[in-house]
Amino acid sequence: MNYQHKDKNLAYRCSIRAAIVIFVTVLLSHYFSSAEKFWMPVTAMLVLLAFQRGHVRAALLSTVSVVILLVLCMPFFPENWLYFRALDIMIGGAIGWAASLFILPVRIDDEFRKNTVPLLQACSSYLSVIVTYVFDRSFEKEVLDKKNNLEEIWGDFPSWVFEAGFSANLQQGHRHFLVRLEQIRQILFTLNHLARYNYEEEILLQLETPMKRYVAQITQLFDAISTVLVLQKLAEGVDDISVSFELLEATFKKVIPYSVESLDIGSDYICLAHLIEELRELGNLLIVLAKTLR
C-alpha cells in the first residue's frame, strides 16, 4: 500500500465525518434553533478540526472561547440573545466531541506515530544486516530484502505533513522527524554501498567486536525512540553510545596508518574510515531525535 492510498483513506474518513457533522447540525439548527443557523455547525466543525489535529485541549478551548465572546457581547444585545446562542454552541460542541470520538475517529498525532514506528524498526533491521554483511558476505540477499522493505515502508509515510492548512504546531514537530529520518535513510544507503568493498580480513577481525557493540547500542536507540512513540514514555536501560564509538575509533586508528604521511593508504582503508564516520553520524542523529522526545 503506497502513501497516496493511505492519505486518501485518511482524507475520506475526515470528509465523511465532517459531512455527517454538518448534516446533523444544520438539520438541528433548522428545526430547533432560535438563533442564527450557523452557530451550531461552526462550533461543531471547530471542535472537529481541533480533535483531528491532535489538540484535545484546543477542542475544549474552541467551545469555551466562543462562549466567552458571547458573554462579552451580552451588554449590547437583548436578554435572550445570549441564551439561545450559548445553547447552540454547547449543542454544536457536544456533537463535535461525540463525532470526533465515535465516528471514524482520526487523531493526526496517532496516525503519525503509527507510520513512524515501522519505519524506525525497518531502519534498525537494515543497519544490523548491513554491518553483519561487512563481516559475512553470505548476507547479501538479506541486505537487499531489508533495503526493499525500508523503501516500501518509507512509501507509507504520511505526506499530509506538508499539506497547506495542516496544524502549524504539529507540522513543525512532524517535519523535524521527516527530515531527520530522511537523513538516517540516506546514511543507511551510504553504509550499504560502503559495505560492498572487500576489506582485509585481519583488519575486520579486530574491528568486528567494537563495531558490532556500537551498532547494537544504536539499535537500542532505535528501540528506545519507538518505545517513546508507542507508549509515550522514556525507555530504560539505554547505554551511552559515545564510549563504544571511542573504542571503535581507537581500534581503527590502531590497525590502520592514520596520518597524512601514509600516502600508500589504499582506497579500501579510506572507505572503511568513511563507513565508521557514517556510523558516528547515524548515532548523533538518533541522539537528536531522542532528545526531542523528552
C-alpha positions in Angstrom: 0.0 0.0 0.0 1.6 3.3 -1.0 1.3 6.6 0.8 -1.2 8.1 -1.7 -3.7 5.3 -0.9 -3.2 5.8 2.9 -3.5 9.5 2.6 -6.7 9.1 0.6 -8.1 6.8 3.2 -7.4 9.4 5.9 -9.0 12.1 3.8 -12.1 10.0 3.1 -12.5 9.4 6.8 -12.2 13.0 7.7 -14.6 14.0 4.9 -17.2 11.5 5.8 -17.1 12.5 9.5 -17.3 16.2 8.6 -20.2 15.6 6.2 -22.2 13.8 8.9 -21.5 16.5 11.5 -22.5 19.3 9.1 -25.7 17.4 8.1 -26.8 16.8 11.7 -26.0 20.3 13.0 -27.7 22.0 10.0 -30.7 19.8 10.5 -30.9 20.5 14.2 -30.4 24.2 13.6 -33.1 24.4 11.0 -35.8 22.8 13.2 -34.8 23.7 16.8 -32.5 26.7 16.9 -34.0 30.1 17.8 -30.8 31.9 16.9 -28.8 32.2 13.6 -28.4 28.9 11.9 -24.6 28.9 11.7 -23.7 28.8 15.4 -24.1 25.0 15.9 -22.4 23.9 12.6 -19.5 26.3 13.1 -18.8 25.3 16.7 -19.1 21.6 15.8 -16.5 22.0 13.0 -14.1 24.0 15.2 -14.1 21.1 17.7 -13.8 18.5 15.0 -10.8 20.1 13.4 -9.1 20.6 16.8 -9.6 17.0 17.6 -8.4 15.9 14.2 -5.1 17.7 14.6 -4.5 16.1 18.0 -5.3 19.0 20.2 -7.9 17.8 22.7 -7.3 20.9 24.8 -7.8 23.1 21.7 -11.1 21.4 21.1 -12.3 22.4 24.5 -10.9 25.9 24.2 -12.7 26.4 20.8 -16.0 25.9 22.5 -15.2 28.0 25.6 -13.7 30.8 23.6 -16.9 31.3 21.6 -19.0 31.3 24.8 -16.7 33.9 26.3 -17.0 36.0 23.2 -20.8 35.9 23.5 -20.7 36.9 27.2 -18.6 39.9 26.3 -21.1 40.9 23.7 -24.1 40.4 26.1 -24.4 44.1 27.3 -25.0 45.2 23.7 -27.9 42.8 22.9 -31.3 41.8 24.4 -31.5 39.4 27.3 -32.5 36.3 25.4 -29.8 36.9 22.8 -27.1 35.1 24.8 -29.2 32.2 26.0 -30.2 30.9 22.5 -26.7 31.3 21.0 -25.0 29.7 24.0 -27.4 26.8 23.8 -26.5 26.3 20.1 -22.8 26.5 20.8 -23.0 23.9 23.6 -25.0 21.5 21.4 -22.6 22.1 18.5 -19.6 21.5 20.7 -21.2 18.3 22.1 -21.8 17.0 18.6 -18.2 17.8 17.6 -16.8 15.9 20.6 -19.1 12.9 20.0 -18.3 12.7 16.3 -14.5 13.0 17.0 -14.6 10.2 19.5 -17.1 7.7 17.8 -17.4 8.4 14.0 -14.4 7.1 12.1 -12.0 8.7 14.7 -8.8 10.3 13.4 -6.0 11.6 15.5 -3.2 13.1 13.4 -0.5 12.5 16.1 -1.6 8.8 16.4 -1.6 8.4 12.6 1.9 9.9 12.5 3.2 7.6 15.3 1.6 4.6 13.6 3.6 5.3 10.4 6.8 6.3 12.1 7.4 3.2 14.4 7.5 0.6 11.5 10.0 2.9 9.7 12.3 3.1 12.7 12.1 -0.7 13.1 13.0 -1.1 9.4 16.0 1.2 9.7 17.2 -0.7 12.7 16.9 -4.1 11.0 18.6 -2.7 7.8 21.5 -1.3 9.8 22.1 -4.6 11.7 22.1 -6.6 8.4 24.5 -4.1 6.7 27.0 -4.4 9.5 26.7 -8.2 9.5 27.3 -8.2 5.8 30.6 -6.3 6.2 31.9 -9.4 8.1 29.9 -12.1 6.4 29.3 -12.0 2.6 26.6 -14.6 2.8 24.1 -12.0 4.0 23.9 -10.2 0.6 20.3 -11.3 -0.1 19.2 -10.3 3.4 20.7 -6.8 2.8 18.7 -6.4 -0.4 15.5 -7.6 1.3 15.9 -5.2 4.2 16.6 -2.3 1.7 13.4 -3.1 -0.3 11.4 -3.4 3.0 12.7 0.1 4.1 11.7 1.6 0.7 8.3 0.1 0.9 7.6 1.3 4.4 9.0 4.8 3.5 6.4 4.9 0.8 3.7 4.7 3.5 5.0 7.8 5.3 2.3 10.4 5.7 2.7 13.1 3.1 -0.1 15.2 4.6 2.5 16.7 7.0 3.5 19.0 4.1 -0.1 19.9 3.1 -1.2 23.5 3.4 -3.5 24.1 6.3 -2.0 21.4 8.5 -1.7 22.4 12.1 1.4 24.6 12.4 2.5 23.3 15.8 2.2 19.6 14.9 3.6 20.2 11.5 6.8 21.6 12.8 7.5 18.6 15.0 6.5 16.1 12.4 8.5 17.7 9.7 11.5 17.6 12.1 11.1 13.8 12.3 10.7 13.6 8.5 13.9 15.5 7.8 15.9 13.5 10.4 14.6 10.2 9.2 15.4 11.1 5.6 19.0 11.8 6.7 19.1 8.5 8.5 17.8 6.7 5.4 20.5 8.3 3.2 23.2 7.3 5.7 21.9 3.7 5.6 22.1 3.7 1.8 25.7 5.0 2.1 26.6 2.3 4.6 25.1 -0.3 2.2 27.3 1.0 -0.6 30.5 1.1 1.6 29.8 -2.4 3.0 30.3 -3.9 -0.5 34.0 -3.2 -0.5 36.3 -6.1 0.2 38.3 -5.2 3.3 41.3 -7.1 4.7 40.3 -10.0 6.9 42.8 -9.1 9.6 41.5 -5.6 9.9 37.9 -6.8 10.0 38.7 -9.3 12.8 40.0 -6.5 15.0 37.1 -4.2 14.2 34.3 -6.7 14.4 33.7 -6.7 18.2 33.8 -2.9 18.8 31.8 -2.2 15.6 29.0 -4.7 16.5 28.9 -3.4 20.0 28.4 0.2 18.8 25.8 -0.9 16.3 23.9 -2.9 19.0 23.7 0.3 21.0 22.4 2.2 18.0 19.6 -0.4 17.6 18.9 0.2 21.3 18.4 3.9 20.5 16.0 3.0 17.6 14.0 0.8 20.0 14.0 3.5 22.7 12.6 6.1 20.3 10.0 3.6 19.1 9.0 2.9 22.8 8.5 6.6 23.4 6.3 6.9 20.3 4.2 3.9 21.2 4.0 4.1 25.0 4.7 7.9 25.2 7.3 7.3 28.0 11.0 7.1 28.1 12.7 3.7 27.6 15.0 2.4 30.3 18.4 0.8 30.0 19.7 2.7 27.0 23.5 2.8 27.1 25.8 5.7 26.3 27.0 5.2 22.7 29.9 7.7 22.9 32.1 5.3 24.8 31.5 2.5 22.3 32.3 4.7 19.4 35.5 6.0 21.0 36.6 2.3 21.4 35.7 1.6 17.7 37.6 4.7 16.6 40.7 3.9 18.7 40.7 0.3 17.4 40.5 1.6 13.8 43.4 4.1 14.3 45.5 1.3 15.8 45.1 -1.1 12.9 45.3 1.4 10.1 48.0 4.0 9.4 46.3 7.3 10.2 48.5 10.2 9.1 48.9 12.4 6.1 52.4 10.9 5.5 50.9 7.5 4.8 50.5 8.1 1.1 50.2 4.3 0.4 46.8 4.0 2.1 44.5 2.0 -0.1 41.0 3.0 -1.2 39.6 0.2 1.0 41.0 1.9 4.1 39.5 5.2 3.1 36.1 3.5 2.5 36.4 1.9 5.9 37.1 5.2 7.6 34.1 6.6 5.7 31.9 3.8 7.0 32.9 4.4 10.6 32.3 8.1 10.2 28.8 7.4 8.8 28.1 5.2 11.8 29.1 8.1 14.1 26.8 10.5 12.3 23.9 8.0 12.5 24.4 7.8 16.2 24.4 11.6 16.5 21.2 11.9 14.5 19.4 9.3 16.7 20.5 11.2 19.8 19.0 14.4 18.4 15.7 12.6 17.8 15.7 11.0 21.2 16.3 14.4 22.9 13.3 16.0 21.0 11.0 13.4 22.6 12.0 14.1 26.2 
